[in-house]
Amino acid sequence: MRICLVSFHCCPYSTIGSDGVGGMNVYIRELSSALANFPDVHIDIFTRRQSPDRKRIKLISSNLRVVHLPAGPERPSDRRDLYAHLPEFIENMVEFILGDEGSYDLVYSHYWLSGLIGERIKYLFNIPLIHTFHTLGFLKKRVLSGGEHRYRIPAEQHLARAADRIISSSLEEKENLLSEFEISPLKTQVIFPGVNRDLFHRVEGDRTRIPGAPEALLLYVGRIEPVKGLMDVVTAMDCLRDRAPDLFACLGLVVIGGGSIDRDFHQNPEIIRIRSSIGRLNLSNKIHFLGSLPQEELRHFYSAADALVVPSLYESFGLVVVESLACGTPVLVSKIGKMQTIVKDGRTGFSFRPNDPSSLAAILLHFFAHKRRLWSAERIRSDVIERFSWKHTAEMTYQVFRESMERRRIGQATTTLLRGESPPQV
């Protein structure tokens, strides 16, 4: 099975946490590695070249490689500026495929920009298109107006119909797709992402690497943009100044994500806004930004923290939630989407109303007063790794691929017979 995987706007092997580089990268990287364990699978990941020094082909394993193709400026760019470079990418991708003297059994695209590329490949090479949206424009618009490309929502509506199969990360996402785009329930398959249990496990919590080493430590991990709700954590901490002065005195927050502090922070409007508010509220000694870190280092911070806080206004799944739980660390999470069912309230964490700093402040007070009532770190970890694994995700995805290929084969054979042509000899 030869898989053409498209991740146009970001390379899955880029540093996690910078602009446009988050859970989707983890998803593609982990899923591709797990799929590559099937002996009949070969995967080519096509992505936009973001540096002139980047090699055209990066071999990950004997049957997994990344192909970097030119399309627009050879530097990291805001994904909203990349729509105009889709034709150049498609042209270079088609040229590569034809010149490589290979063929693919299917195209698997991620995010709406890649989906438009995948649709073109589908029709040019007569192969099925499987698509994963990861996030949906119309759902983001419900919680946060503006900031998205004007073609995104109509493009996603078009892709919902053009794709042969859609893989959703949660039942909530599937239900939203069905109600908004009126597509057949049979087209969409819910497959949960997994967690790398070898990478994410509990280690001795070393708080010496934590700035200030607060007695009560909160952790935030992820991109820093308005929809992620980090500003609500800042406001909630300020609320505790008068509401719970003892907790406020010993509370600290470490923020991981946002790219390089030196290179990316001054270009991110949300980081500038949040840091300005932190200074105005006199919280600079309580909130520390570390920038993006390699995934291999995250388990040390998950293990050291009292809790991970995920204040998102919208998430399709929330991979950092299962990563933290796999390290035995409870999670305080917005009551949205799949996240509120991953976290078992009162056992593996607590949930609060999204976009409501007062609700979060109340949960912080409740958590630190009752955290001993939660499951032990060992039981928190065992609960999540029993429910989520990349091996299972890959097995279910592989089955969707097989079914899509078989449907295409049957459809082509039926068309041949209806035309009165002789079927191919087997």
C-alpha positions as CSV (number, residue, x, y, z in Angstrom):
1,M,0.0,0.0,0.0
2,R,1.6,3.2,-1.2
3,I,0.3,6.3,0.7
4,C,0.6,9.8,-0.5
5,L,0.2,12.0,2.6
6,V,-0.1,15.7,2.3
7,S,0.8,18.1,5.1
8,F,1.3,21.3,3.0
9,H,1.6,24.2,5.5
10,C,3.9,22.6,8.0
11,C,6.4,19.7,8.2
12,P,5.5,17.1,10.8
13,Y,9.1,17.1,11.9
14,S,9.2,20.8,12.8
15,T,9.5,22.0,16.4
16,I,6.2,21.6,18.2
17,G,4.5,24.7,19.6
18,S,5.5,27.3,17.1
19,D,2.9,29.1,14.9
20,G,0.9,26.5,13.1
21,V,2.9,23.7,14.5
22,G,1.0,21.7,17.1
23,G,-1.1,18.6,17.6
24,M,-1.5,18.0,13.9
25,N,2.2,17.5,13.6
26,V,2.3,15.1,16.5
27,Y,-0.7,13.3,15.0
28,I,0.9,12.9,11.5
29,R,4.4,11.9,12.9
30,E,3.1,9.3,15.3
31,L,0.5,7.9,13.0
32,S,2.9,7.6,10.1
33,S,5.5,5.9,12.3
34,A,2.8,3.4,13.4
35,L,1.5,2.8,9.9
36,A,5.0,2.2,8.6
37,N,5.2,-0.9,10.9
38,F,2.8,-2.6,8.5
39,P,5.0,-4.6,6.1
40,D,3.1,-3.6,3.0
41,V,3.0,0.2,3.7
42,H,5.1,2.8,2.1
43,I,4.4,6.5,3.0
44,D,5.6,9.7,1.3
45,I,4.8,12.8,3.3
46,F,4.7,15.9,1.0
47,T,5.2,19.3,2.7
48,R,6.3,22.8,1.8
49,R,10.0,23.5,2.0
50,Q,10.6,26.2,4.6
51,S,14.3,26.6,4.3
52,P,16.7,26.6,1.4
53,D,19.0,24.3,3.4
54,R,16.3,21.6,3.8
55,K,17.0,18.5,1.8
56,R,14.5,17.6,-0.9
57,I,14.0,14.1,0.6
58,K,14.4,13.1,4.2
59,L,14.4,9.4,4.8
60,I,12.8,8.6,8.2
61,S,12.8,4.8,7.7
62,S,13.0,2.3,4.9
63,N,9.4,2.9,4.0
64,L,8.7,6.4,5.3
65,R,10.1,9.6,3.8
66,V,9.4,13.3,3.8
67,V,9.4,15.2,0.5
68,H,10.0,19.0,0.8
69,L,8.8,20.9,-2.3
70,P,9.1,24.6,-3.1
71,A,6.0,26.7,-2.8
72,G,6.3,30.4,-1.9
73,P,9.0,31.8,0.4
74,E,11.4,29.3,1.8
75,R,10.8,30.2,5.4
76,P,8.1,29.6,8.0
77,S,5.0,31.6,7.0
78,D,1.6,32.2,8.4
79,R,-0.7,29.5,7.1
80,R,-3.2,32.1,6.1
81,D,-0.8,33.5,3.6
82,L,-0.1,30.2,1.8
83,Y,-3.3,29.7,-0.1
84,A,-1.9,31.6,-3.1
85,H,1.0,29.1,-3.3
86,L,-1.1,26.0,-3.7
87,P,-0.8,25.9,-7.5
88,E,3.0,26.0,-7.3
89,F,3.0,23.2,-4.8
90,I,0.6,21.0,-6.9
91,E,2.7,21.5,-10.0
92,N,5.9,20.5,-8.2
93,M,4.2,17.6,-6.5
94,V,2.8,16.2,-9.8
95,E,6.2,16.6,-11.4
96,F,7.8,14.7,-8.5
97,I,5.3,11.9,-8.7
98,L,5.7,11.4,-12.4
99,G,9.5,11.7,-12.2
100,D,9.7,9.2,-9.3
101,E,8.2,6.5,-11.6
102,G,6.0,5.5,-8.7
103,S,2.3,5.4,-8.1
104,Y,0.1,5.7,-5.1
105,D,-3.0,3.7,-3.9
106,L,-4.5,6.7,-2.1
107,V,-3.9,10.3,-1.0
108,Y,-4.4,11.2,2.7
109,S,-4.6,14.9,3.4
110,H,-4.5,16.9,6.6
111,Y,-6.1,20.4,7.2
112,W,-8.1,22.2,4.5
113,L,-5.1,23.6,2.5
114,S,-3.7,20.1,2.1
115,G,-7.2,18.8,1.3
116,L,-7.4,21.0,-1.8
117,I,-4.1,19.6,-2.9
118,G,-5.3,16.1,-2.1
119,E,-8.4,16.5,-4.2
120,R,-6.3,17.5,-7.2
121,I,-4.1,14.5,-6.8
122,K,-7.2,12.3,-6.4
123,Y,-8.6,13.3,-9.8
124,L,-5.2,13.4,-11.6
125,F,-4.2,9.9,-10.6
126,N,-7.7,8.4,-10.0
127,I,-7.1,7.3,-6.4
128,P,-9.3,7.7,-3.3
129,L,-9.0,10.8,-1.1
130,I,-9.1,10.3,2.7
131,H,-9.1,13.6,4.7
132,T,-8.7,14.7,8.3
133,F,-9.7,18.3,9.0
134,H,-8.1,18.5,12.5
135,T,-9.9,21.8,13.1
136,L,-13.0,23.2,11.4
137,G,-13.4,26.9,10.4
138,F,-17.1,27.1,11.2
139,L,-16.5,25.8,14.7
140,K,-13.7,28.2,15.3
141,K,-15.9,31.1,14.0
142,R,-18.5,30.3,16.7
143,V,-16.0,31.0,19.5
144,L,-13.7,33.5,17.8
145,S,-14.6,35.7,14.9
146,G,-12.0,36.8,12.3
147,G,-8.5,35.6,11.7
148,E,-9.2,32.9,9.2
149,H,-8.8,32.9,5.4
150,R,-12.0,33.8,3.6
151,Y,-11.9,30.6,1.5
152,R,-11.5,28.3,4.4
153,I,-15.2,27.5,5.3
154,P,-16.4,27.1,1.7
155,A,-13.3,25.0,1.0
156,E,-14.1,22.7,4.0
157,Q,-17.7,22.3,2.8
158,H,-16.4,21.4,-0.6
159,L,-13.9,18.9,0.8
160,A,-16.5,17.2,3.0
161,R,-18.3,16.2,-0.3
162,A,-15.2,15.6,-2.4
163,A,-13.4,13.3,0.0
164,D,-14.0,9.5,-0.3
165,R,-13.7,9.1,3.5
166,I,-13.2,11.5,6.4
167,I,-11.4,10.5,9.6
168,S,-12.6,12.5,12.7
169,S,-10.8,12.6,16.0
170,S,-14.0,12.6,18.1
171,L,-17.7,11.8,17.9
172,E,-18.4,15.5,18.6
173,E,-16.5,16.5,15.5
174,K,-18.3,13.9,13.4
175,E,-21.7,15.1,14.6
176,N,-20.8,18.7,13.7
177,L,-19.7,17.7,10.3
178,L,-22.9,15.8,9.6
179,S,-25.1,18.6,10.8
180,E,-23.2,21.4,9.0
181,F,-22.4,19.8,5.7
182,E,-25.2,17.2,5.4
183,I,-23.0,14.3,4.4
184,S,-23.6,10.6,4.8
185,P,-22.7,9.2,8.2
186,L,-21.0,6.3,6.4
187,K,-18.4,8.7,5.0
188,T,-17.0,9.7,8.3
189,Q,-15.1,7.4,10.7
190,V,-14.3,8.3,14.2
191,I,-10.7,7.3,15.1
192,F,-9.2,8.6,18.3
193,P,-5.6,9.7,18.3
194,G,-3.2,7.9,20.6
195,V,-0.4,8.7,23.0
196,N,3.2,7.6,22.8
197,R,3.4,5.6,26.1
198,D,7.2,5.1,25.7
199,L,7.8,8.8,25.4
200,F,5.2,10.0,27.9
201,H,5.6,8.4,31.3
202,R,6.1,9.6,34.8
203,V,9.6,10.6,35.8
204,E,10.9,12.0,39.1
205,G,9.5,15.5,39.2
206,D,12.5,17.8,39.1
207,R,11.3,21.3,40.0
208,T,14.8,22.7,40.0
209,R,14.4,23.3,36.2
210,I,11.2,25.3,36.9
211,P,11.7,29.0,37.1
212,G,10.9,30.2,40.6
213,A,10.1,26.6,41.6
214,P,6.6,27.5,43.0
215,E,4.9,25.4,45.6
216,A,1.8,25.1,43.5
217,L,2.7,24.6,39.8
218,L,0.4,24.9,36.8
219,L,1.6,24.0,33.3
220,Y,0.4,25.2,29.9
221,V,1.6,23.4,26.7
222,G,0.7,24.4,23.2
223,R,0.5,27.1,20.6
224,I,-0.2,30.6,21.8
225,E,-3.1,32.1,19.9
226,P,-6.5,33.5,20.9
227,V,-8.5,30.3,20.5
228,K,-6.2,28.5,23.0
229,G,-7.4,30.7,25.8
230,L,-4.1,31.3,27.6
231,M,-5.2,34.9,28.5
232,D,-8.0,33.3,30.6
233,V,-5.4,31.6,32.8
234,V,-3.7,34.9,33.4
235,T,-6.9,36.6,34.4
236,A,-7.9,33.6,36.6
237,M,-4.6,33.9,38.5
238,D,-5.2,37.6,39.0
239,C,-8.7,36.8,40.4
240,L,-7.1,34.6,43.1
241,R,-5.2,37.6,44.4
242,D,-8.2,38.7,46.5
243,R,-10.3,35.5,46.4
244,A,-7.6,33.1,47.7
245,P,-4.4,35.1,48.8
246,D,-2.7,32.0,50.3
247,L,-3.0,30.1,47.1
248,F,-2.1,33.1,45.0
249,A,1.1,33.5,47.1
250,C,2.4,30.1,46.2
251,L,1.0,29.7,42.7
252,G,3.1,29.7,39.5
253,L,2.5,29.0,35.8
254,V,5.0,27.7,33.2
255,V,4.1,28.2,29.6
256,I,5.7,26.0,26.9
257,G,5.1,26.8,23.3
258,G,5.1,29.8,21.0
259,G,8.3,29.0,19.1
260,S,11.6,30.5,19.8
261,I,11.6,33.3,22.5
262,D,14.2,35.3,20.6
263,R,12.9,34.7,17.0
264,D,9.1,34.2,17.3
265,F,7.8,35.9,20.4
266,H,8.1,39.5,19.1
267,Q,6.1,38.5,15.9
268,N,3.1,36.9,17.7
269,P,0.4,39.4,18.5
270,E,-1.2,37.1,21.1
271,I,2.0,36.7,23.0
272,I,2.6,40.4,23.0
273,R,-1.0,41.0,24.3
274,I,-0.6,38.4,27.0
275,R,2.8,39.6,28.2
276,S,1.6,43.2,28.3
277,S,-1.3,42.1,30.5
278,I,1.0,40.1,32.8
279,G,3.2,43.2,33.3
280,R,0.1,45.4,33.9
281,L,-1.3,42.9,36.5
282,N,2.1,42.6,38.2
283,L,2.3,38.8,37.5
284,S,5.7,38.7,35.9
285,N,7.3,36.8,38.8
286,K,4.5,34.2,38.6
287,I,4.3,33.4,34.9
288,H,7.3,32.1,33.0
289,F,7.6,31.5,29.2
290,L,10.0,28.8,28.1
291,G,9.3,28.8,24.4
292,S,8.9,25.6,22.4
293,L,10.8,22.5,23.7
294,P,11.4,19.1,22.1
295,Q,8.8,16.6,22.9
296,E,11.4,14.4,24.6
297,E,11.7,17.1,27.3
298,L,7.9,17.5,28.0
299,R,7.5,14.5,30.3
300,H,9.8,16.2,32.8
301,F,7.5,19.2,33.0
302,Y,4.3,17.2,32.9
303,S,5.7,15.1,35.8
304,A,6.8,18.1,37.9
305,A,3.5,20.0,37.5
306,D,0.6,19.7,39.9
307,A,-1.7,20.0,36.9
308,L,-1.8,20.8,33.2
309,V,-4.3,23.6,32.3
310,V,-6.0,23.5,28.9
311,P,-8.2,26.6,28.6
312,S,-9.0,26.3,24.9
313,L,-12.2,27.8,23.4
314,Y,-12.1,25.1,20.7
315,E,-10.2,21.8,20.2
316,S,-10.8,18.9,18.0
317,F,-9.2,16.5,20.5
318,G,-6.4,17.9,22.6
319,L,-3.4,15.7,22.5
320,V,-1.6,17.5,25.3
321,V,-4.4,16.2,27.6
322,V,-3.6,12.5,27.0
323,E,0.2,13.3,27.2
324,S,-0.2,14.8,30.6
325,L,-2.4,12.0,31.9
326,A,0.1,9.4,30.5
327,C,2.6,11.1,32.9
328,G,0.2,10.7,35.8
329,T,-0.5,14.4,36.0
330,P,-4.2,15.6,36.3
331,V,-5.6,18.1,33.8
332,L,-7.9,21.1,34.3
333,V,-9.7,21.4,31.0
334,S,-12.4,23.5,29.3
335,K,-15.8,21.8,29.0
336,I,-15.6,21.4,25.2
337,G,-15.5,18.6,22.7
338,K,-13.7,15.3,23.4
339,M,-11.5,16.8,26.2
340,Q,-14.3,16.9,28.7
341,T,-14.8,13.2,28.3
342,I,-11.1,12.2,28.3
343,V,-10.8,13.9,31.7
344,K,-12.8,12.1,34.3
345,D,-14.1,14.8,36.6
346,G,-13.0,14.4,40.2
347,R,-10.7,11.5,39.3
348,T,-8.2,12.6,36.7
349,G,-8.8,16.3,36.8
350,F,-11.6,18.9,36.7
351,S,-13.4,20.9,34.0
352,F,-14.5,24.5,33.8
353,R,-16.5,26.7,31.5
354,P,-14.5,28.0,28.5
355,N,-13.9,31.7,28.1
356,D,-14.8,32.2,31.7
357,P,-11.8,33.2,33.9
358,S,-14.0,33.3,37.0
359,S,-15.0,29.6,36.5
360,L,-11.3,28.7,36.0
361,A,-10.3,30.6,39.2
362,A,-13.0,28.6,41.1
363,I,-11.6,25.3,39.7
364,L,-8.1,26.3,40.7
365,L,-9.1,26.9,44.2
366,H,-11.2,23.7,44.3
367,F,-8.3,21.6,42.7
368,F,-5.6,22.6,45.2
369,A,-8.0,22.0,48.1
370,H,-9.0,18.6,46.8
371,K,-6.2,17.2,44.6
372,R,-5.5,14.4,47.1
373,R,-9.0,13.0,46.3
374,L,-7.9,12.4,42.7
375,W,-6.6,9.0,41.5
376,S,-3.0,8.3,42.0
377,A,-0.5,9.0,39.3
378,E,-0.2,5.3,38.5
379,R,-4.0,5.0,38.1
380,I,-4.3,8.2,36.1
381,R,-1.7,6.9,33.7
382,S,-3.1,3.4,33.4
383,D,-6.6,4.8,32.7
384,V,-5.4,6.8,29.7
385,I,-3.1,4.3,28.1
386,E,-5.8,1.6,28.2
387,R,-8.0,3.9,26.1
388,F,-5.5,5.5,23.7
389,S,-2.6,4.1,21.7
390,W,-1.1,4.9,18.3
391,K,-1.0,1.2,17.4
392,H,-4.8,1.0,17.7
393,T,-5.2,4.3,15.8
394,A,-3.0,3.0,13.0
395,E,-4.9,-0.3,12.8
396,M,-8.2,1.5,12.4
397,T,-6.8,3.9,9.9
398,Y,-5.2,1.1,7.9
399,Q,-8.7,-0.5,7.7
400,V,-10.2,2.7,6.4
401,F,-7.5,2.8,3.7
402,R,-8.2,-0.8,2.7
403,E,-11.9,-0.2,2.5
404,S,-11.5,2.9,0.4
405,M,-9.2,1.1,-2.0
406,E,-11.6,-1.8,-2.3
407,R,-14.6,0.6,-3.0
408,R,-12.6,2.3,-5.7
409,R,-11.6,-1.0,-7.3
410,I,-15.2,-2.2,-7.3
411,G,-16.4,1.1,-8.7
412,Q,-13.9,1.0,-11.5
413,A,-14.8,-2.6,-12.3
414,T,-18.5,-1.7,-12.4
415,T,-17.9,1.2,-14.7
416,T,-15.9,-1.1,-17.0
417,L,-18.8,-3.6,-17.2
418,L,-21.4,-0.9,-17.8
419,R,-19.4,0.3,-20.7
420,G,-19.3,-3.2,-22.2
421,E,-15.5,-3.5,-21.8
422,S,-13.8,-6.6,-20.9
423,P,-12.7,-6.7,-17.2
424,P,-9.0,-6.9,-16.5
425,Q,-7.5,-10.4,-16.3
426,V,-6.6,-11.5,-12.9
